[in-house]
């Protein structure tokens, strides 16, 4: 496996452990719908949380969360909508990003709650 793939998978595991240790229940890992993938789907306090995990070995080029493009947000929203409808879930939905910088023996985890609101700019 390529080094960047290993870093990404390690980041997803760190994010999963971070969420579970903070009281979240993990419902899905690497959920796929058409061209979209949602890294983690979690549940806490009557909310469904769709989580994108971004892991980098350095923050030299900026916070990893900055790599979550508008296109990625729309794909996530489409997949989330499908997931909610298919499972007939009546819960409020939230989109979070977990941004991880992991190098050598250190790691920094930044959990951004309500990181974006899909389609908000489409209403303008």
ABEGO torsion letter per residue (X at the ends): XBAAAAAAAAAAAAAAAAAAAAGBBBABBGBBBEABBBABBBBBGGBBBBBBBBBBABAAAEBAAAABBAAAAAAAAAAAAAAAAAAGBABBBBBBBBBBBBBEABBBBBBBBGABBBGAAAAX
